[in-house]
């Protein structure tokens, strides 16, 4: 069943989450700066390696909350490797309009 993305109010975030949902690496990677920072539960990760493995294998199963002008997304998540859990994706935009930082992790809400 497709996830309702209508709660996503920031167009850049909506495009990113849509690409994640569809496993669309081409679109996903174009949305981020070359020096994007990724933090997973507070631990800095290598963005490209992380998402080359994750895309097509991880996705939201529901969008439950959107905050901070549409830049923070909370919901239920499925990972083929880690199972099902609640998560957050917190996006930061750089000056050029691309995503410069992404914080992800398990959430409790």
N, CA, C and O atoms as CSV, one atom per row, in Angstrom:
chain,resi,resn,atom,element,x,y,z
A,1,UNK,N,N,0.846,-1.191,0.000
A,1,UNK,CA,C,0.000,0.000,0.000
A,1,UNK,C,C,0.889,1.251,0.000
A,1,UNK,O,O,1.770,1.371,0.851
A,2,UNK,N,N,0.678,2.168,-0.922
A,2,UNK,CA,C,1.501,3.379,-0.987
A,2,UNK,C,C,1.312,4.252,0.254
A,2,UNK,O,O,0.229,4.308,0.838
A,3,UNK,N,N,2.374,4.919,0.634
A,3,UNK,CA,C,2.341,5.819,1.775
A,3,UNK,C,C,1.812,7.170,1.313
A,3,UNK,O,O,2.158,7.644,0.231
A,4,UNK,N,N,0.970,7.787,2.140
A,4,UNK,CA,C,0.419,9.104,1.836
A,4,UNK,C,C,1.498,10.162,2.084
A,4,UNK,O,O,1.861,10.432,3.229
A,5,UNK,N,N,1.999,10.749,1.016
A,5,UNK,CA,C,3.049,11.759,1.123
A,5,UNK,C,C,2.489,13.179,1.134
A,5,UNK,O,O,3.252,14.143,1.088
A,6,UNK,N,N,1.176,13.315,1.193
A,6,UNK,CA,C,0.562,14.647,1.119
A,6,UNK,C,C,0.897,15.508,2.337
A,6,UNK,O,O,0.765,16.729,2.263
A,7,UNK,N,N,1.322,14.918,3.447
A,7,UNK,CA,C,1.700,15.687,4.635
A,7,UNK,C,C,3.035,16.400,4.449
A,7,UNK,O,O,3.356,17.320,5.202
A,8,UNK,N,N,3.811,15.987,3.458
A,8,UNK,CA,C,5.131,16.568,3.237
A,8,UNK,C,C,4.974,17.932,2.574
A,8,UNK,O,O,4.572,18.029,1.415
A,9,UNK,N,N,5.295,18.982,3.324
A,9,UNK,CA,C,5.022,20.347,2.856
A,9,UNK,C,C,6.226,21.009,2.190
A,9,UNK,O,O,6.057,21.990,1.466
A,10,UNK,N,N,7.424,20.503,2.413
A,10,UNK,CA,C,8.615,21.057,1.781
A,10,UNK,C,C,8.861,20.298,0.485
A,10,UNK,O,O,8.979,19.073,0.501
A,11,UNK,N,N,8.939,21.000,-0.628
A,11,UNK,CA,C,9.028,20.327,-1.930
A,11,UNK,C,C,10.313,19.510,-2.080
A,11,UNK,O,O,10.288,18.435,-2.680
A,12,UNK,N,N,11.437,20.001,-1.543
A,12,UNK,CA,C,12.711,19.266,-1.632
A,12,UNK,C,C,12.624,17.969,-0.823
A,12,UNK,O,O,13.071,16.917,-1.281
A,13,UNK,N,N,12.051,18.046,0.370
A,13,UNK,CA,C,11.881,16.865,1.227
A,13,UNK,C,C,10.916,15.877,0.568
A,13,UNK,O,O,11.150,14.668,0.586
A,14,UNK,N,N,9.845,16.392,-0.005
A,14,UNK,CA,C,8.876,15.510,-0.670
A,14,UNK,C,C,9.533,14.768,-1.841
A,14,UNK,O,O,9.291,13.577,-2.037
A,15,UNK,N,N,10.352,15.465,-2.606
A,15,UNK,CA,C,11.052,14.824,-3.719
A,15,UNK,C,C,12.012,13.758,-3.193
A,15,UNK,O,O,12.113,12.672,-3.765
A,16,UNK,N,N,12.720,14.070,-2.100
A,16,UNK,CA,C,13.666,13.114,-1.513
A,16,UNK,C,C,12.942,11.876,-0.984
A,16,UNK,O,O,13.365,10.751,-1.249
A,17,UNK,N,N,11.866,12.073,-0.247
A,17,UNK,CA,C,11.138,10.926,0.324
A,17,UNK,C,C,10.499,10.101,-0.795
A,17,UNK,O,O,10.460,8.874,-0.710
A,18,UNK,N,N,10.006,10.752,-1.828
A,18,UNK,CA,C,9.455,10.026,-2.982
A,18,UNK,C,C,10.536,9.163,-3.629
A,18,UNK,O,O,10.291,8.006,-3.969
A,19,UNK,N,N,11.731,9.728,-3.798
A,19,UNK,CA,C,12.847,8.965,-4.380
A,19,UNK,C,C,13.222,7.792,-3.480
A,19,UNK,O,O,13.484,6.691,-3.966
A,20,UNK,N,N,13.246,8.025,-2.173
A,20,UNK,CA,C,13.533,6.944,-1.221
A,20,UNK,C,C,12.499,5.836,-1.354
A,20,UNK,O,O,12.843,4.656,-1.436
A,21,UNK,N,N,11.238,6.226,-1.373
A,21,UNK,CA,C,10.153,5.247,-1.457
A,21,UNK,C,C,10.260,4.391,-2.724
A,21,UNK,O,O,9.957,3.199,-2.713
A,22,UNK,N,N,10.699,5.029,-3.812
A,22,UNK,CA,C,10.769,4.350,-5.112
A,22,UNK,C,C,12.126,3.706,-5.384
A,22,UNK,O,O,12.322,3.079,-6.425
A,23,UNK,N,N,13.066,3.861,-4.443
A,23,UNK,CA,C,14.409,3.338,-4.676
A,23,UNK,C,C,15.094,4.010,-5.851
A,23,UNK,O,O,15.902,3.394,-6.547
A,24,UNK,N,N,14.765,5.285,-6.069
A,24,UNK,CA,C,15.250,6.054,-7.218
A,24,UNK,C,C,16.572,6.743,-6.875
A,24,UNK,O,O,16.583,7.899,-6.453
A,25,UNK,N,N,17.677,6.034,-7.059
A,25,UNK,CA,C,18.998,6.554,-6.694
A,25,UNK,C,C,19.362,7.789,-7.497
A,25,UNK,O,O,19.946,8.725,-6.951
A,26,UNK,N,N,19.033,7.813,-8.770
A,26,UNK,CA,C,19.400,8.947,-9.624
A,26,UNK,C,C,18.827,10.249,-9.069
A,26,UNK,O,O,19.551,11.233,-8.918
A,27,UNK,N,N,17.536,10.257,-8.766
A,27,UNK,CA,C,16.911,11.457,-8.212
A,27,UNK,C,C,17.434,11.738,-6.814
A,27,UNK,O,O,17.767,12.882,-6.505
A,28,UNK,N,N,17.515,10.725,-5.964
A,28,UNK,CA,C,17.949,10.879,-4.575
A,28,UNK,C,C,19.290,11.617,-4.489
A,28,UNK,O,O,19.406,12.634,-3.805
A,29,UNK,N,N,20.287,11.098,-5.182
A,29,UNK,CA,C,21.632,11.651,-5.046
A,29,UNK,C,C,21.762,13.061,-5.621
A,29,UNK,O,O,22.621,13.819,-5.168
A,30,UNK,N,N,20.939,13.438,-6.601
A,30,UNK,CA,C,21.020,14.799,-7.157
A,30,UNK,C,C,20.492,15.861,-6.193
A,30,UNK,O,O,20.764,17.046,-6.382
A,31,UNK,N,N,19.749,15.463,-5.171
A,31,UNK,CA,C,19.148,16.410,-4.229
A,31,UNK,C,C,20.110,16.887,-3.150
A,31,UNK,O,O,19.806,17.828,-2.418
A,32,UNK,N,N,21.270,16.240,-3.047
A,32,UNK,CA,C,22.195,16.492,-1.948
A,32,UNK,C,C,23.474,17.157,-2.434
A,32,UNK,O,O,23.903,16.956,-3.569
A,33,UNK,N,N,24.081,17.962,-1.546
A,33,UNK,CA,C,25.361,18.592,-1.852
A,33,UNK,C,C,26.443,17.514,-1.952
A,33,UNK,O,O,26.283,16.406,-1.441
A,34,UNK,N,N,27.534,17.857,-2.613
A,34,UNK,CA,C,28.645,16.916,-2.750
A,34,UNK,C,C,29.263,16.550,-1.398
A,34,UNK,O,O,29.778,15.446,-1.224
A,35,UNK,N,N,29.206,17.480,-0.446
A,35,UNK,CA,C,29.798,17.242,0.870
A,35,UNK,C,C,28.733,17.040,1.953
A,35,UNK,O,O,28.942,17.403,3.110
A,36,UNK,N,N,27.596,16.461,1.573
A,36,UNK,CA,C,26.500,16.227,2.507
A,36,UNK,C,C,26.986,15.438,3.723
A,36,UNK,O,O,27.819,14.539,3.613
A,37,UNK,N,N,26.444,15.799,4.877
A,37,UNK,CA,C,26.747,15.084,6.108
A,37,UNK,C,C,25.546,14.209,6.463
A,37,UNK,O,O,24.398,14.645,6.372
A,38,UNK,N,N,25.826,12.976,6.867
A,38,UNK,CA,C,24.796,12.036,7.295
A,38,UNK,C,C,25.111,11.574,8.701
A,38,UNK,O,O,26.233,11.161,8.996
A,39,UNK,N,N,24.104,11.646,9.576
A,39,UNK,CA,C,24.220,11.137,10.934
A,39,UNK,C,C,23.091,10.136,11.172
A,39,UNK,O,O,21.917,10.444,10.964
A,40,UNK,N,N,23.461,8.944,11.609
A,40,UNK,CA,C,22.510,7.869,11.914
A,40,UNK,C,C,22.558,7.646,13.419
A,40,UNK,O,O,23.559,7.166,13.950
A,41,UNK,N,N,21.467,7.998,14.108
A,41,UNK,CA,C,21.431,7.952,15.578
A,41,UNK,C,C,22.637,8.678,16.178
A,41,UNK,O,O,23.208,8.221,17.168
A,42,UNK,N,N,23.023,9.807,15.580
A,42,UNK,CA,C,24.103,10.631,16.096
A,42,UNK,C,C,25.495,10.246,15.620
A,42,UNK,O,O,26.458,10.965,15.887
A,43,UNK,N,N,25.615,9.131,14.923
A,43,UNK,CA,C,26.920,8.676,14.429
A,43,UNK,C,C,27.099,9.102,12.977
A,43,UNK,O,O,26.249,8.823,12.131
A,44,UNK,N,N,28.217,9.786,12.692
A,44,UNK,CA,C,28.455,10.221,11.322
A,44,UNK,C,C,28.741,9.014,10.433
A,44,UNK,O,O,29.547,8.149,10.777
A,45,UNK,N,N,28.073,8.973,9.292
A,45,UNK,CA,C,28.188,7.873,8.342
A,45,UNK,C,C,28.625,8.436,6.993
A,45,UNK,O,O,28.548,9.643,6.762
A,46,UNK,N,N,29.079,7.569,6.117
A,46,UNK,CA,C,29.447,7.955,4.754
A,46,UNK,C,C,28.169,7.900,3.910
A,46,UNK,O,O,27.631,6.822,3.659
A,47,UNK,N,N,27.696,9.053,3.481
A,47,UNK,CA,C,26.390,9.201,2.836
A,47,UNK,C,C,26.212,8.282,1.621
A,47,UNK,O,O,25.258,7.505,1.565
A,48,UNK,N,N,27.129,8.370,0.649
A,48,UNK,CA,C,26.950,7.611,-0.594
A,48,UNK,C,C,26.925,6.113,-0.350
A,48,UNK,O,O,26.058,5.416,-0.878
A,49,UNK,N,N,27.863,5.605,0.444
A,49,UNK,CA,C,27.888,4.166,0.730
A,49,UNK,C,C,26.623,3.717,1.439
A,49,UNK,O,O,26.057,2.672,1.117
A,50,UNK,N,N,26.181,4.514,2.409
A,50,UNK,CA,C,24.989,4.179,3.192
A,50,UNK,C,C,23.769,4.039,2.281
A,50,UNK,O,O,23.046,3.046,2.349
A,51,UNK,N,N,23.549,5.039,1.432
A,51,UNK,CA,C,22.318,5.028,0.635
A,51,UNK,C,C,22.408,4.166,-0.613
A,51,UNK,O,O,21.376,3.772,-1.156
A,52,UNK,N,N,23.609,3.861,-1.083
A,52,UNK,CA,C,23.714,2.879,-2.171
A,52,UNK,C,C,23.192,1.524,-1.699
A,52,UNK,O,O,22.618,0.768,-2.483
A,53,UNK,N,N,23.391,1.223,-0.425
A,53,UNK,CA,C,22.896,-0.037,0.158
A,53,UNK,C,C,21.421,0.064,0.539
A,53,UNK,O,O,20.678,-0.909,0.408
A,54,UNK,N,N,20.998,1.228,1.007
A,54,UNK,CA,C,19.648,1.389,1.558
A,54,UNK,C,C,18.562,1.559,0.495
A,54,UNK,O,O,17.464,1.021,0.641
A,55,UNK,N,N,18.860,2.302,-0.570
A,55,UNK,CA,C,17.829,2.592,-1.571
A,55,UNK,C,C,17.321,1.304,-2.205
A,55,UNK,O,O,18.098,0.464,-2.658
A,56,UNK,N,N,16.007,1.171,-2.224
A,56,UNK,CA,C,15.378,-0.030,-2.744
A,56,UNK,C,C,15.138,-1.083,-1.667
A,56,UNK,O,O,14.457,-2.082,-1.900
A,57,UNK,N,N,15.710,-0.845,-0.476
A,57,UNK,CA,C,15.573,-1.804,0.623
A,57,UNK,C,C,15.025,-1.176,1.897
A,57,UNK,O,O,14.771,-1.871,2.881
A,58,UNK,N,N,14.846,0.135,1.873
A,58,UNK,CA,C,14.333,0.848,3.043
A,58,UNK,C,C,13.313,1.879,2.589
A,58,UNK,O,O,13.449,2.508,1.539
A,59,UNK,N,N,12.267,2.030,3.432
A,59,UNK,CA,C,11.186,2.948,3.060
A,59,UNK,C,C,10.272,3.224,4.254
A,59,UNK,O,O,10.183,2.436,5.196
A,60,UNK,N,N,9.606,4.358,4.178
A,60,UNK,CA,C,8.574,4.668,5.160
A,60,UNK,C,C,7.349,3.795,4.890
A,60,UNK,O,O,6.983,3.558,3.739
A,61,UNK,N,N,6.724,3.324,5.962
A,61,UNK,CA,C,5.441,2.625,5.833
A,61,UNK,C,C,4.293,3.528,6.266
A,61,UNK,O,O,3.130,3.235,5.988
A,62,UNK,N,N,4.617,4.624,6.945
A,62,UNK,CA,C,3.639,5.679,7.238
A,62,UNK,C,C,4.397,6.961,7.551
A,62,UNK,O,O,5.519,6.931,8.056
A,63,UNK,N,N,3.767,8.081,7.244
A,63,UNK,CA,C,4.257,9.401,7.639
A,63,UNK,C,C,3.317,9.864,8.735
A,63,UNK,O,O,2.136,10.101,8.481
A,64,UNK,N,N,3.828,9.997,9.951
A,64,UNK,CA,C,2.970,10.302,11.091
A,64,UNK,C,C,3.033,11.751,11.539
A,64,UNK,O,O,2.050,12.295,12.041
A,65,UNK,N,N,4.197,12.378,11.356
A,65,UNK,CA,C,4.363,13.759,11.801
A,65,UNK,C,C,5.357,14.454,10.897
A,65,UNK,O,O,6.347,13.858,10.471
A,66,UNK,N,N,5.090,15.725,10.603
A,66,UNK,CA,C,6.021,16.563,9.839
A,66,UNK,C,C,6.147,17.872,10.616
A,66,UNK,O,O,5.146,18.504,10.955
A,67,UNK,N,N,7.395,18.270,10.894
A,67,UNK,CA,C,7.639,19.456,11.708
A,67,UNK,C,C,8.721,20.322,11.077
A,67,UNK,O,O,9.294,19.980,10.043
A,68,UNK,N,N,8.986,21.462,11.732
A,68,UNK,CA,C,10.080,22.361,11.364
A,68,UNK,C,C,9.988,22.783,9.891
A,68,UNK,O,O,10.929,22.602,9.118
A,69,UNK,N,N,8.849,23.341,9.529
A,69,UNK,CA,C,8.620,23.824,8.158
A,69,UNK,C,C,8.793,22.728,7.115
A,69,UNK,O,O,9.250,22.983,6.001
A,70,UNK,N,N,8.425,21.506,7.487
A,70,UNK,CA,C,8.465,20.393,6.542
A,70,UNK,C,C,9.803,19.701,6.436
A,70,UNK,O,O,9.950,18.784,5.629
A,71,UNK,N,N,10.801,20.114,7.234
A,71,UNK,CA,C,12.144,19.557,7.131
A,71,UNK,C,C,12.359,18.316,8.008
A,71,UNK,O,O,13.357,17.612,7.853
A,72,UNK,N,N,11.428,18.050,8.923
A,72,UNK,CA,C,11.554,16.894,9.805
A,72,UNK,C,C,10.364,15.971,9.594
A,72,UNK,O,O,9.208,16.388,9.673
A,73,UNK,N,N,10.674,14.706,9.324
A,73,UNK,CA,C,9.652,13.718,9.003
A,73,UNK,C,C,9.769,12.565,10.001
A,73,UNK,O,O,10.854,12.024,10.218
A,74,UNK,N,N,8.645,12.201,10.598
A,74,UNK,CA,C,8.586,11.097,11.548
A,74,UNK,C,C,7.575,10.072,11.054
A,74,UNK,O,O,6.512,10.433,10.547
A,75,UNK,N,N,7.904,8.813,11.200
A,75,UNK,CA,C,6.952,7.797,10.785
A,75,UNK,C,C,7.453,6.395,11.033
A,75,UNK,O,O,8.541,6.186,11.569
A,76,UNK,N,N,6.648,5.448,10.637
A,76,UNK,CA,C,7.031,4.045,10.704
A,76,UNK,C,C,7.861,3.725,9.474
A,76,UNK,O,O,7.636,4.269,8.392
A,77,UNK,N,N,8.820,2.835,9.657
A,77,UNK,CA,C,9.831,2.587,8.633
A,77,UNK,C,C,10.075,1.093,8.512
A,77,UNK,O,O,9.972,0.350,9.488
A,78,UNK,N,N,10.399,0.668,7.302
A,78,UNK,CA,C,10.775,-0.727,7.075
A,78,UNK,C,C,12.157,-0.788,6.433
A,78,UNK,O,O,12.443,-0.085,5.463
A,79,UNK,N,N,13.004,-1.642,6.994
A,79,UNK,CA,C,14.318,-1.943,6.432
A,79,UNK,C,C,14.386,-3.447,6.230
A,79,UNK,O,O,14.098,-4.220,7.143
A,80,UNK,N,N,14.772,-3.858,5.021
A,80,UNK,CA,C,14.907,-5.292,4.773
A,80,UNK,C,C,15.912,-5.916,5.738
A,80,UNK,O,O,15.787,-7.088,6.093
A,81,UNK,N,N,16.905,-5.139,6.163
A,81,UNK,CA,C,17.946,-5.651,7.054
A,81,UNK,C,C,17.550,-5.557,8.527
A,81,UNK,O,O,17.800,-6.494,9.286
A,82,UNK,N,N,16.941,-4.454,8.944
A,82,UNK,CA,C,16.707,-4.186,10.370
A,82,UNK,C,C,15.264,-4.368,10.814
A,82,UNK,O,O,14.988,-4.312,12.012
A,83,UNK,N,N,14.339,-4.584,9.891
A,83,UNK,CA,C,12.934,-4.795,10.274
A,83,UNK,C,C,12.149,-3.502,10.302
A,83,UNK,O,O,12.443,-2.564,9.560
A,84,UNK,N,N,11.145,-3.459,11.165
A,84,UNK,CA,C,10.219,-2.331,11.234
A,84,UNK,C,C,10.428,-1.554,12.537
A,84,UNK,O,O,10.609,-2.147,13.601
A,85,UNK,N,N,10.402,-0.233,12.440
A,85,UNK,CA,C,10.614,0.617,13.608
A,85,UNK,C,C,10.149,2.034,13.289
A,85,UNK,O,O,9.884,2.372,12.135
A,86,UNK,N,N,10.055,2.849,14.327
A,86,UNK,CA,C,9.724,4.265,14.158
A,86,UNK,C,C,11.023,5.026,13.889
A,86,UNK,O,O,12.064,4.722,14.472
A,87,UNK,N,N,10.946,6.015,13.001
A,87,UNK,CA,C,12.167,6.734,12.623
A,87,UNK,C,C,11.899,8.219,12.436
A,87,UNK,O,O,10.755,8.667,12.365
A,88,UNK,N,N,12.996,8.965,12.360
A,88,UNK,CA,C,12.939,10.370,11.948
A,88,UNK,C,C,13.963,10.594,10.849
A,88,UNK,O,O,15.014,9.954,10.819
A,89,UNK,N,N,13.646,11.502,9.957
A,89,UNK,CA,C,14.569,12.037,8.948
A,89,UNK,C,C,14.514,13.553,9.135
A,89,UNK,O,O,13.452,14.159,8.996
A,90,UNK,N,N,15.651,14.158,9.449
A,90,UNK,CA,C,15.722,15.606,9.639
A,90,UNK,C,C,16.672,16.174,8.583
A,90,UNK,O,O,17.868,15.883,8.586
A,91,UNK,N,N,16.127,16.976,7.696
A,91,UNK,CA,C,16.865,17.540,6.569
A,91,UNK,C,C,17.304,18.964,6.878
A,91,UNK,O,O,16.573,19.719,7.519
A,92,UNK,N,N,18.501,19.330,6.419
A,92,UNK,CA,C,18.959,20.714,6.460
A,92,UNK,C,C,19.344,21.115,5.043
A,92,UNK,O,O,20.030,20.376,4.336
A,93,UNK,N,N,18.894,22.287,4.646
A,93,UNK,CA,C,19.194,22.778,3.300
A,93,UNK,C,C,20.375,23.727,3.330
A,93,UNK,O,O,20.503,24.557,4.230
A,94,UNK,N,N,21.238,23.594,2.331
A,94,UNK,CA,C,22.378,24.496,2.174
A,94,UNK,C,C,21.977,25.743,1.414
A,94,UNK,O,O,20.840,25.875,0.960
A,95,UNK,N,N,22.933,26.665,1.282
A,95,UNK,CA,C,22.673,27.939,0.604
A,95,UNK,C,C,22.212,27.754,-0.840
A,95,UNK,O,O,21.390,28.526,-1.334
A,96,UNK,N,N,22.733,26.746,-1.506
A,96,UNK,CA,C,22.396,26.532,-2.919
A,96,UNK,C,C,21.065,25.796,-3.103
A,96,UNK,O,O,20.670,25.504,-4.231
A,97,UNK,N,N,20.371,25.496,-1.994
A,97,UNK,CA,C,19.067,24.858,-2.085
A,97,UNK,C,C,19.100,23.340,-2.074
A,97,UNK,O,O,18.050,22.697,-2.069
A,98,UNK,N,N,20.300,22.757,-2.070
A,98,UNK,CA,C,20.400,21.308,-1.974
A,98,UNK,C,C,20.460,20.910,-0.497
A,98,UNK,O,O,20.718,21.745,0.370
A,99,UNK,N,N,20.223,19.648,-0.228
A,99,UNK,CA,C,20.248,19.149,1.145
A,99,UNK,C,C,21.709,18.965,1.548
A,99,UNK,O,O,22.462,18.255,0.882
A,100,UNK,N,N,22.103,19.617,2.653
A,100,UNK,CA,C,23.500,19.596,3.090
A,100,UNK,C,C,23.723,18.678,4.296
A,100,UNK,O,O,24.858,18.307,4.592
A,101,UNK,N,N,22.654,18.317,4.980
A,101,UNK,CA,C,22.783,17.427,6.142
A,101,UNK,C,C,21.485,16.645,6.296
A,101,UNK,O,O,20.390,17.164,6.080
A,102,UNK,N,N,21.644,15.380,6.677
A,102,UNK,CA,C,20.500,14.521,6.956
A,102,UNK,C,C,20.795,13.756,8.234
A,102,UNK,O,O,21.779,13.023,8.329
A,103,UNK,N,N,19.921,13.942,9.210
A,103,UNK,CA,C,19.979,13.171,10.449
A,103,UNK,C,C,18.848,12.160,10.408
A,103,UNK,O,O,17.693,12.522,10.184
A,104,UNK,N,N,19.180,10.890,10.626
A,104,UNK,CA,C,18.181,9.829,10.663
A,104,UNK,C,C,18.368,9.040,11.953
A,104,UNK,O,O,19.438,9.075,12.562
A,105,UNK,N,N,17.340,8.342,12.359
A,105,UNK,CA,C,17.488,7.513,13.543
A,105,UNK,C,C,16.163,6.999,14.037
A,105,UNK,O,O,15.098,7.332,13.518
A,106,UNK,N,N,16.265,6.166,15.068
A,106,UNK,CA,C,15.053,5.619,15.652
A,106,UNK,C,C,14.388,6.686,16.504
A,106,UNK,O,O,15.059,7.457,17.190
A,107,UNK,N,N,13.083,6.721,16.453
A,107,UNK,CA,C,12.298,7.727,17.160
A,107,UNK,C,C,11.347,7.045,18.126
A,107,UNK,O,O,10.995,5.877,17.964
A,108,UNK,N,N,10.944,7.798,19.127
A,108,UNK,CA,C,9.886,7.342,20.022
A,108,UNK,C,C,8.833,8.436,20.062
A,108,UNK,O,O,9.065,9.516,20.606
A,109,UNK,N,N,7.697,8.155,19.494
A,109,UNK,CA,C,6.594,9.137,19.484
A,109,UNK,C,C,5.281,8.402,19.585
A,109,UNK,O,O,4.222,9.030,19.594
